[in-house]
Amino acid sequence: MLDLDPGPYAVYIWPAYGLTVLVFILMIAGSLNRARRWRRKAEAFSKDREA
């Protein structure tokens, strides 16, 4: 079974897990934001070439 009791180190372990999750969320959000920006630029570029 899964044992999630870090014992006396809980004060260090849980904040480290929380910080890791936060960093992952920020990395994913930043990556999606850059992808959206890139897509908009690519679509604008293709519209300019068509005109």
VEXZASE-599455 format. One record per residue: residue number from 1; y, x, z of N, C-alpha, C in turn. Coordinates in nm, 2 decimals, decimal comma. Each point is the difference from the previous one (the first is absolute). Layout:
// residues N
<atom num="NUM" n_y="Y" n_x="X" n_z="Z" ca_y="Y" ca_x="X" ca_z="Z" c_y="Y" c_x="X" c_z="Z"/>
...
//
This chain:
// residues 51
<atom num="1" n_y="-0,12" n_x="0,08" n_z="0,00" ca_y="0,12" ca_x="-0,08" ca_z="0,00" c_y="0,12" c_x="0,09" c_z="0,00"/>
<atom num="2" n_y="0,12" n_x="-0,06" n_z="-0,04" ca_y="0,12" ca_x="0,07" ca_z="-0,01" c_y="0,07" c_x="0,01" c_z="0,14"/>
<atom num="3" n_y="0,02" n_x="0,12" n_z="0,05" ca_y="0,06" ca_x="0,03" ca_z="0,13" c_y="0,14" c_x="0,04" c_z="-0,02"/>
<atom num="4" n_y="0,10" n_x="-0,08" n_z="0,03" ca_y="0,14" ca_x="0,03" ca_z="-0,01" c_y="0,07" c_x="0,04" c_z="0,13"/>
<atom num="5" n_y="-0,07" n_x="0,04" n_z="0,09" ca_y="0,06" ca_x="0,05" ca_z="0,13" c_y="0,02" c_x="0,15" c_z="0,00"/>
<atom num="6" n_y="0,12" n_x="0,04" n_z="-0,02" ca_y="0,03" ca_x="0,15" ca_z="0,00" c_y="0,01" c_x="0,06" c_z="0,14"/>
<atom num="7" n_y="-0,02" n_x="-0,08" n_z="0,10" ca_y="0,00" ca_x="0,05" ca_z="0,14" c_y="0,14" c_x="0,04" c_z="0,04"/>
<atom num="8" n_y="0,01" n_x="0,12" n_z="0,06" ca_y="0,13" ca_x="0,04" ca_z="0,06" c_y="0,10" c_x="0,05" c_z="-0,11"/>
<atom num="9" n_y="-0,05" n_x="0,02" n_z="-0,13" ca_y="0,08" ca_x="0,04" ca_z="-0,11" c_y="0,06" c_x="-0,11" c_z="-0,07"/>
<atom num="10" n_y="-0,01" n_x="-0,12" n_z="0,04" ca_y="0,05" ca_x="-0,12" ca_z="-0,07" c_y="0,15" c_x="0,01" c_z="-0,02"/>
<atom num="11" n_y="0,07" n_x="0,06" n_z="0,09" ca_y="0,15" ca_x="0,01" ca_z="-0,01" c_y="0,04" c_x="0,08" c_z="-0,12"/>
<atom num="12" n_y="-0,09" n_x="0,09" n_z="-0,04" ca_y="0,02" ca_x="0,09" ca_z="-0,12" c_y="-0,06" c_x="-0,06" c_z="-0,13"/>
<atom num="13" n_y="-0,12" n_x="-0,06" n_z="0,02" ca_y="-0,08" ca_x="-0,04" ca_z="-0,12" c_y="0,06" c_x="-0,12" c_z="-0,07"/>
<atom num="14" n_y="0,04" n_x="-0,11" n_z="0,08" ca_y="0,05" ca_x="-0,12" ca_z="-0,06" c_y="0,13" c_x="0,02" c_z="-0,07"/>
<atom num="15" n_y="0,10" n_x="0,07" n_z="0,06" ca_y="0,12" ca_x="0,03" ca_z="-0,08" c_y="-0,02" c_x="0,08" c_z="-0,13"/>
<atom num="16" n_y="-0,10" n_x="0,09" n_z="0,01" ca_y="-0,03" ca_x="0,08" ca_z="-0,12" c_y="-0,06" c_x="-0,09" c_z="-0,11"/>
<atom num="17" n_y="-0,08" n_x="-0,09" n_z="0,04" ca_y="-0,06" ca_x="-0,10" ca_z="-0,10" c_y="0,12" c_x="-0,09" c_z="-0,06"/>
<atom num="18" n_y="0,08" n_x="-0,04" n_z="0,09" ca_y="0,12" ca_x="-0,09" ca_z="-0,04" c_y="0,09" c_x="0,08" c_z="-0,10"/>
<atom num="19" n_y="0,03" n_x="0,12" n_z="0,03" ca_y="0,08" ca_x="0,08" ca_z="-0,08" c_y="-0,06" c_x="0,02" c_z="-0,14"/>
<atom num="20" n_y="-0,13" n_x="0,03" n_z="0,00" ca_y="-0,07" ca_x="0,01" ca_z="-0,12" c_y="0,00" c_x="-0,12" c_z="-0,09"/>
<atom num="21" n_y="-0,02" n_x="-0,12" n_z="0,06" ca_y="0,01" ca_x="-0,12" ca_z="-0,08" c_y="0,14" c_x="-0,02" c_z="-0,05"/>
<atom num="22" n_y="0,10" n_x="0,03" n_z="0,08" ca_y="0,14" ca_x="-0,02" ca_z="-0,05" c_y="0,03" c_x="0,09" c_z="-0,11"/>
<atom num="23" n_y="-0,05" n_x="0,13" n_z="0,00" ca_y="0,03" ca_x="0,09" ca_z="-0,11" c_y="-0,07" c_x="-0,05" c_z="-0,12"/>
<atom num="24" n_y="-0,13" n_x="-0,05" n_z="0,01" ca_y="-0,07" ca_x="-0,05" ca_z="-0,12" c_y="0,07" c_x="-0,12" c_z="-0,06"/>
<atom num="25" n_y="0,05" n_x="-0,09" n_z="0,08" ca_y="0,08" ca_x="-0,11" ca_z="-0,05" c_y="0,12" c_x="0,04" c_z="-0,07"/>
<atom num="26" n_y="0,07" n_x="0,10" n_z="0,06" ca_y="0,13" ca_x="0,05" ca_z="-0,07" c_y="-0,04" c_x="0,07" c_z="-0,13"/>
<atom num="27" n_y="-0,11" n_x="0,07" n_z="-0,01" ca_y="-0,04" ca_x="0,07" ca_z="-0,12" c_y="-0,03" c_x="-0,10" c_z="-0,11"/>
<atom num="28" n_y="-0,08" n_x="-0,10" n_z="0,04" ca_y="-0,04" ca_x="-0,10" ca_z="-0,10" c_y="0,13" c_x="-0,08" c_z="-0,05"/>
<atom num="29" n_y="0,09" n_x="-0,04" n_z="0,09" ca_y="0,12" ca_x="-0,07" ca_z="-0,04" c_y="0,08" c_x="0,09" c_z="-0,09"/>
<atom num="30" n_y="0,02" n_x="0,12" n_z="0,03" ca_y="0,08" ca_x="0,09" ca_z="-0,08" c_y="-0,06" c_x="0,02" c_z="-0,14"/>
<atom num="31" n_y="-0,13" n_x="0,01" n_z="0,00" ca_y="-0,07" ca_x="0,02" ca_z="-0,13" c_y="0,01" c_x="-0,13" c_z="-0,09"/>
<atom num="32" n_y="-0,01" n_x="-0,12" n_z="0,06" ca_y="0,02" ca_x="-0,12" ca_z="-0,07" c_y="0,14" c_x="-0,02" c_z="-0,05"/>
<atom num="33" n_y="0,09" n_x="0,04" n_z="0,08" ca_y="0,14" ca_x="-0,01" ca_z="-0,03" c_y="0,03" c_x="0,10" c_z="-0,12"/>
<atom num="34" n_y="-0,05" n_x="0,12" n_z="0,00" ca_y="0,02" ca_x="0,09" ca_z="-0,11" c_y="-0,06" c_x="-0,05" c_z="-0,13"/>
<atom num="35" n_y="-0,12" n_x="-0,06" n_z="0,01" ca_y="-0,07" ca_x="-0,06" ca_z="-0,11" c_y="0,08" c_x="-0,11" c_z="-0,06"/>
<atom num="36" n_y="0,06" n_x="-0,09" n_z="0,08" ca_y="0,08" ca_x="-0,11" ca_z="-0,05" c_y="0,12" c_x="0,06" c_z="-0,08"/>
<atom num="37" n_y="0,06" n_x="0,10" n_z="0,07" ca_y="0,12" ca_x="0,06" ca_z="-0,07" c_y="-0,03" c_x="0,06" c_z="-0,13"/>
<atom num="38" n_y="-0,12" n_x="0,07" n_z="-0,01" ca_y="-0,04" ca_x="0,07" ca_z="-0,12" c_y="-0,03" c_x="-0,11" c_z="-0,11"/>
<atom num="39" n_y="-0,06" n_x="-0,11" n_z="0,04" ca_y="-0,04" ca_x="-0,10" ca_z="-0,09" c_y="0,13" c_x="-0,06" c_z="-0,06"/>
<atom num="40" n_y="0,10" n_x="-0,03" n_z="0,08" ca_y="0,13" ca_x="-0,05" ca_z="-0,05" c_y="0,06" c_x="0,09" c_z="-0,09"/>
<atom num="41" n_y="0,00" n_x="0,13" n_z="0,03" ca_y="0,06" ca_x="0,10" ca_z="-0,09" c_y="-0,07" c_x="0,01" c_z="-0,14"/>
<atom num="42" n_y="-0,13" n_x="-0,01" n_z="0,01" ca_y="-0,09" ca_x="0,01" ca_z="-0,12" c_y="0,03" c_x="-0,13" c_z="-0,09"/>
<atom num="43" n_y="0,01" n_x="-0,11" n_z="0,07" ca_y="0,02" ca_x="-0,13" ca_z="-0,08" c_y="0,14" c_x="0,01" c_z="-0,06"/>
<atom num="44" n_y="0,10" n_x="0,05" n_z="0,07" ca_y="0,14" ca_x="0,01" ca_z="-0,05" c_y="0,00" c_x="0,10" c_z="-0,12"/>
<atom num="45" n_y="-0,07" n_x="0,10" n_z="0,01" ca_y="-0,01" ca_x="0,10" ca_z="-0,10" c_y="-0,06" c_x="-0,05" c_z="-0,13"/>
<atom num="46" n_y="-0,11" n_x="-0,08" n_z="0,02" ca_y="-0,07" ca_x="-0,06" ca_z="-0,12" c_y="0,09" c_x="-0,10" c_z="-0,06"/>
<atom num="47" n_y="0,08" n_x="-0,08" n_z="0,07" ca_y="0,09" ca_x="-0,10" ca_z="-0,05" c_y="0,11" c_x="0,07" c_z="-0,08"/>
<atom num="48" n_y="0,05" n_x="0,12" n_z="0,05" ca_y="0,11" ca_x="0,07" ca_z="-0,07" c_y="-0,06" c_x="0,06" c_z="-0,13"/>
<atom num="49" n_y="-0,12" n_x="0,04" n_z="0,00" ca_y="-0,06" ca_x="0,05" ca_z="-0,13" c_y="-0,02" c_x="-0,11" c_z="-0,10"/>
<atom num="50" n_y="-0,03" n_x="-0,12" n_z="0,04" ca_y="-0,02" ca_x="-0,11" ca_z="-0,09" c_y="0,13" c_x="-0,04" c_z="-0,06"/>
<atom num="51" n_y="0,11" n_x="0,00" n_z="0,07" ca_y="0,13" ca_x="-0,05" ca_z="-0,05" c_y="0,06" c_x="0,10" c_z="-0,10"/>
//
